[in-house]
């Protein structure tokens, strides 16, 4: 087994080795390298204490020195270097109250969550795999290191991570790990909404978003999102299958996947869940706009004026997500021919530069002031009425035509 380590990470390993310390890349970067994926981060573990690490390198940041982590800066890139440690008692189902530094790599690896994440590597010793992580990769299995109940008691977020990793990798979950998930699921109630949201997004963005059913079957959704459990349970078996297929077949874009995920809950419950999970306003508003549009437009429409009205009221982003959703929704009245026609009309509107928003109206508030109309509600109402006229008939969108309409209305003197 040979893993190609980036030059900066290799420099850190070699510098620690020449200074008399052990050092390995560890965790997700080892797993991803074995799987032929590009690691996002290269974490390093060592028997050097944090202060010893700081003495070896010129540029460091104390990012988590209390828990043994020092960020080493090499060529303006940061690499987390963490001392071998043994975690003390966990008091909040998430973080150890204290940690003890150790000189034993085995002790450090055995505190980690899953066997596939508990492997270390350096070019001198090769792969260190004390808990058969390679075997679980070959078996395509997610399995806790040691006793699953202990691992989930230490950090309840690992319960969601088990399902998330299974979705990302397409792996099954070991029977003992699965049973422990069911036993310990209620511990998730102590995990912050932000942490739950991150894991949910990663699951839904994975190649297997339909694995959300596993979270439902194991009772996880009852704890973190009872609204989903209630809505999913209300579907018959065939409907559940179609819903999960819809998630699986859709493009791996988080706002699209979230929109399809929340479809079965409806706009009101979705709004409550999005708020509880502390989604940012942009994501929350985008998803809710799409859900409302799906509810308001269950049947096909494709008249240009209808499309311009939709774009004016809901925006282009909502239009694109709306049409994408209907591409995947099962049992929809929106067949592929209807969607093609709708998209064709939209393309023509864009090609013709039809006006459907105030920014494209060929008359402005300044123009109205020059025509003797004072700023205020009257001006705003007139601009809105002019935009309505142009949405109905785009050929009216010229300053000359719009001034003519104002004269016709008696809003300005002839």
N, C-alpha and C positions, 0 to 999 in steps of 0.2 A: 504494500500500500504506500503510494507516494502522493502527497498533497503539495500542490504548488502554492507557496505562501508569498503574498505580495512583498516587495522589497522592504517597505517600511516596517511591516510586522516582523519580517525576517531579521532586520537590523536590531529590533528590540530584543528578540530571542537571543541572538548572538551576543549582544552587549551584556545581557544578564548572565549568559553562560560563561563568558570570559571573565566576568566579575565573581564567579564562583557560585552562582545560583542555578537552580532548576527553572525551566520556563517552557510552557507549551501553549499553543493555540488551543482553544477549548470551546465546547458547546456547539452552537448553531453553525459556526463557520466550518467545523469539522464535518458535521452532518451534511451540510449543503455541498461541500466539496466532494464527499463520497457519492452524493446523488447527482453530481454533474451540474449543480446549480451555482450561480454566482453569489457568494455570501455578501450580505449587506454590511456586516461588521466582522472584524477580526478581534475577538477578545482573547486576552492572554492571562494565564494563571501562573503563579510562581511561588516558590518557598521563601522568597525575599520579603521582608516586612515592608510596609508602606514607606517607612523612613529610609530603608535600604534602597528601595526603588528610586526614591527621590534623590538619593546620593549618587546613583549611577547615571542619571540623565539630567541634562542641563535645563530642559523645559518641561515642567510638569504642572498639573492642576489638581488640587485636592477635591476631586468631584464627589468622592464618597469614602474619605479616608477612615472614618469611624468604622466602616464595614470592610475596610481593606482595599478600597479601590482608588488608584491614582491614574489620571489620564496623562499619558506620555505624548508629547507633541513631537512629531517627526515630519519635516517638510510641510509644516502647517496642517498636518492631519493628526487627529487625536485617536489614540488607542487606549482602551481601558485595560489596565494591568491590575489584577486583583490577587492578593495574597491567599494561599491555601487557607481555608477557614472551616471551622465547625460552628454551625449555628446554634445559638442557645434557645431558650424557651420562646415560642411564638405567642404573643399576647393579643394579637388583633386579627388572626387568621390571614396574615399577609406578611408581616415583618418580624424578624427575630429581635427580642429585647436587647440581646447582646450577641457578639460573636467572639470566638476564640481563634486566634491564628494558630496554624499547625504546620509542621514540616512534612506532613503526609499527603501526597497527591490523592491517595485512595480516600482518605477522610473527606477531602474536598469534593471529589466526584460523587461520593455516595449521598451527599445532601441535595443533589440536583434532581430535577423533576422526572424526566423520562430517560430511558436507557439510550435512546438515539441522540440525546442532548448531553450525555455524560461521558463522551469520549474526548481524549486529548491527543495532541500530536506535536512532535517536533522531528527534525530531520535526523537527529541522533538516535532516538529510541523508536521512531516510527509511531504507529498507532497504539495508544493505550486504551484498551477497551475492557474494563474490569467487570462490566455488567451485561455483556453480550448485546451491545447496541447494534453491532454489525449483523448479528443473527436476527434481531428484530427488523432491521432494514430489509434483509432478505425475505423475512416472513411478512413484511409489510404490516407491522404491528406497533401500536402505541402501548407501551408498558411502563409503569412507574419503576423507578429505582428502589429496590427494597420493598418495604411495606407501604402499600398505596394509601392506607388510612393515615399513616404518619405524614406522608408527603402532602396529602390534601389538608390535614390538620395544620401543618406548617403554613401553607399558602393556599387558600381556598380558590384563588384565581386559576390554579392549575386544573381545576375541574373543568372550566371552560376551555382552557388551553388544550386539554386532551381531545376534545371534540374539534377544536379549531385545527390542530395539527393533523388530525385524521382527515379533515376536509381538504386541507392544503396538499397533503401527500397522497390522498386516496387510500389511507390505511384503515385496517380494522382496529378495534380497541380490545386489548387483552381482557379476558373474562374477569380476572380479579380486580383489575383497574376499573372496569365497567361497573362491577358490583360496588366498589368503593365510591364511585361517582354517585351512585344512587343513594348510598348511605349518608354521604357527606354533603349532598347538594344544598342543604339549607344554610351551610356556612357561607354561601355566596351572598346572602343578605347583608353581610358585613363588609362586602367589597364595594368600593366607590363606583358610582354610575359611570364615571369617565373610563375606568378600567374595563368595565363590562362592555361599554360602547366600542372600545378599541378591538376587543376580541370578537364582538359581533360583526364589525365591519370586515375584519380579516376573514372570518368564516364566510360571509356573504360574497366577498371578493374572490374567494378561492375557486379552483376548478370544480368543486363539489358543494355549491351552496345548498343543495338539497339535503346535505347532511344535517341541516337544521332539524330534521326529523329526529335525529339521534338525540339532540338536546331536549326535544319534546319527550321522547320515549324514556329518557333517563330521569325526567322530572326537573331538569334544569330550567326549562322555560316557565314552569309553575312558580319558580322562585324569582327569576329575574324579569319575567314578562308574562304575567298571568293573562293579560289581554290576548296574547298570541295563542296560548294554550286553549283558551275559551273559543276563539274563532276557528282554530284548526280542528278542534274536537267536534265542532258543529258541522264540519264537512263530512260527507260520506267517503268511503274508501276510494272510490273512483275520482271524486273531486280532489281529495288529498293528493292522489297520484298526479293529476293534471297540474295542480298548483306547484308541486315539487319539480315536475318536468319543466314548467315555465321558468322557474329560477335557474335550473340547470342549463337550459338552452339559451338563456339570454346572454348578451355581451357582459363581460366582467367590468362593468362601470358601476361604481358604488351608488350613484344617485338613481340609476336605472334599477339596480338590484334592490335598493331600499324601497323604491316605489312599488315594485312587484311584490316585495316581501310584505308591505303594509296593506296591499289591496284587500286582503281578506278581513282586515280589522276595521276598515272604513276610516273616513277622514277624522272624526272626533276622537276615536281611541288612538289613532296614529299620532294626532297632535299631542295627546297626553303622554304617550310613550316617548316621543321625540324630545319633549320637554324634560321628562324624568331622566332620560339618558344624557341630557345636556348637550344635544347636538348644536352646532353653531347655527346661527340664524339663516345663513345662506342655504345650507343643506335642508334645514327644517322647512323653510318657505318653499324651496324648490319641490320637495316631495309632496307637501300639502297642496300646492298648486296643481300638480299632476293628478293627485287623487281626486281633487274637486273636478278637474276637467274630465276625468274618466267617468265620474258620476253624472256630470252635466251633458256629456256627449256620448251616450251609449250607442247611438246609431250613426251610420256614415253621413258625412256632409262633404261637399267639395265645390260649392259655388264660390267663385273668387271673393265675393263680398263677405260670405260667411268666414272664409279663411282670414281675410283682412280684419274682420271683427275679432276673431279669436286671437290673432297676433297682437292687436291693439290692447285687448283686455288682459291677456295672459303672458305675452312675450314670446320671443323665439325659442328660448331655452325650454319653456314649458311645452311649446309645440313639438319640438324635437323629441323630448322625453315621452310626451303623449303618444306620438306615432310609433316610437320604439316599443312602448309598452304593448300597444295593440298588435305589434308584430309577433309577440310571444304569448299573449293571453289566449287561453283555450276557450272554446265555446263562445267566441265573440262574434257579433254581427259584422264586425269589421274584417272582411275577408281580404286577401292579398290584392285583389283587383281594386277594391275601395281604397286601400292604403296607397297603391300606386297612383291612382287618380288624384288623391289628396296631395301627395308629394309632388306630382306633376304641376298641379295648380300653384302650390307654394313656390316651386322653382320658377314658374312664369312670373309670379308676383315679384320675386327677387330680381329676375332678369329685366323686367320692365321698370324696376325701381318705383313700384307703386308705393304710395305713402300710406302708412297705417300707424304712425306715431308722431307726436308733436314735434320731435326734432327734425322730421323730414317735411313738415308743412312749410310751404314757400312764402309764408308771411309770419312775422314775429311780433312780439310785444312792442318792440321799438317801432316797427312799421305802424302799428295801431296808434301809438303815441303821436307819431308824425301826422296821423290822420285825425288827430284831435280827441282820441279816446283816452281817458285817464286810467292809470294803473289801478288795479283792484279787482273786485269780484266781477264787475261787468266785463272787463277785458278778458279775464279767465274764461268766463262763460262763452264769450264770442269765439275765442280760439277753439274751445272744445266743440262748439257747434260747427265751425268751419272744418275741423278735422273730421267730424261725423259726415259732412257732405262729401269730403274727398275720399273717405273710406268707401262710400257708396259709389262714387264716380271719380276715379283717379285722374281723369282728364282735366278736372277742375283745379288741379294743384299747380296753379301759376299765380303769381302775385296779381296780375291783371284780372284773372277770373275771380279770385277771392275778394279783391276790392269791389268788383262788380256785385258780388253776392252781398257784401256789407251795405252797399248802396241800395240794393233791392230790399234789404231788411229795414232800411231807414236808420241803420246804426251810424252812418256818416252822411254828411251833406253831399249832394251831387255837385 
